[in-house]
Amino acid sequence: MRFTSEQRLDDGVVEREFTLGEIPGTLWTPGPASASAPVPLILMAHNNGLPKSQSRLVARGRHTAAYGYAVAAIDAAGCGDRPRSAADEQARADLRRAMQAGEPVDEIFESLVGPLVANAAPEWRTTLDVLLALPGIGGPVGYSGWMALGIRLAVAEPRIAAAGFFAGGFVPRAQREEARRVGVPLLMLLQWDDEGNPRQRALDLFDAFGTREKTLHANMGGHTGTPWFEGEDVNRFYGRHLK
Amino acid sequence: MRFTSEQRLDDGVVEREFTLGEIPGTLWTPGPASASAPVPLILMAHNNGLPKSQSRLVARGRHTAAYGYAVAAIDAAGCGDRPRSAADEQARADLRRAMQAGEPVDEIFESLVGPLVANAAPEWRTTLDVLLALPGIGGPVGYSGWMALGIRLAVAEPRIAAAGFFAGGFVPRAQREEARRVGVPLLMLLQWDDEGNPRQRALDLFDAFGTREKTLHANMGGHTGTPWFEGEDVNRFYGRHLK
């Protein structure tokens, strides 16, 4: 792991870019005053592999770190600015065309997001190994954001102790099926009128999760309309399970 | 209004029983230290007119008052220990019989809860008038608990500024219809596996409410299994809208 830049923000949070082999990542850690003991780690991923540099993700990373967590985001294989396979590019082109034509997109999403999740998960686990070896970062580990990847990681990765999911992206068949194997406490945020993300599918998934400690928070509005107070609720959720 | 007893609790909350004509009520107010200015008022009602003396309602009243609210519960007409009409008694007997026989109960509930809400609402409004005239109690006014009554009051009573609903009781036709006229911020708590309270009806009602500031919190378990942290979430909701 190699840190390539470091920036100290107004609230003491340190934002560092790193690379780990081919994986580019960002690590946010709380200021030294609030971190005398090792802090819990939260892995933060953006729906459908959007870039880690996306402004809403960056804001969420900084905000969460200020609450006393180490927060990491990476561009895993096929995600963010990482190279895409020819099949990925084809699927994205098919998706644009089908959406413009108003045709069904489920199978195209499946062919795009299914491999994305499968390929991203091992890189997140590799990153987790390395981050937990850094001084000042301890367990337990939380997950935040992209629901499909979070299901995969919560099932595959026993170090994940709590998961905050944002219900606003396509969840491939494999993750819909393994949802019942998710056994950690989880909080799922749902935007009631999220464009292109059918509400009933999110409710069905919430119902399917195997854990008994699951909570759903639904609010009005579209994909990017999550109210500010949900950010605080999510931090309280992590506070109950990671601290 | 006549106060008939007064008790000071460990956390400084004062619990007073009162009567207002035929209406018996309980008023919880925060200790003097935390209440130098008039405090907001929360009307707290229990599903389907259960008694104000019911232990979970009492615990909730005390807890909420400790956060700096005046909280009032009454046994309105037909509710709690108040006399029941012959028609009420008949409907309750019909209900027990139908439930034991596994027969449909919707129409019986309608004949029982419909009049209960219609008769209780004016008594709650009368109580509100009197409570707001007491020294130390100001506006704004919140509502907490029984959803059917809360819908009626939120529509009829402009002084109600925020409503916390517990989705776990029969909602009569009239209130299902006027749900779209509810315009205040609301938080709805839903127990995902609530026995005898179909989840889909609660989700449909949440969808129907006219306000754009509505939030749903769903948790696993049955009617009485609401997790402790939801009590804090509800108080934060009131904090955003009543303070």
Contacts between the chains, C-beta under 8 A, distances in Angstrom:
chain1	res1	chain2	res2	distance
A	192	B	207	7.5
A	203	B	203	7.2
A	206	B	218	7.4
A	207	B	192	7.4
A	212	B	220	5.1
A	212	B	221	7.6
A	213	B	220	7.3
A	214	B	219	7.5
A	214	B	220	6.0
A	215	B	217	6.5
A	215	B	218	6.8
A	215	B	219	5.2
A	215	B	227	7.7
A	216	B	216	6.9
A	216	B	217	7.1
A	216	B	218	4.0
A	216	B	219	7.9
A	217	B	215	6.6
A	217	B	216	7.1
A	217	B	217	5.8
A	218	B	206	7.3
A	218	B	215	6.8
A	218	B	216	4.0
A	218	B	218	7.7
A	219	B	214	7.6
A	219	B	215	5.2
A	219	B	216	7.9
A	220	B	212	5.1
A	220	B	213	7.3
A	220	B	214	6.0
A	221	B	212	7.7
A	227	B	215	7.7
A	229	B	236	7.4
A	229	B	240	6.7
A	232	B	236	8.0
A	233	B	233	6.9
A	236	B	229	7.4
A	236	B	232	8.0
A	240	B	229	6.7
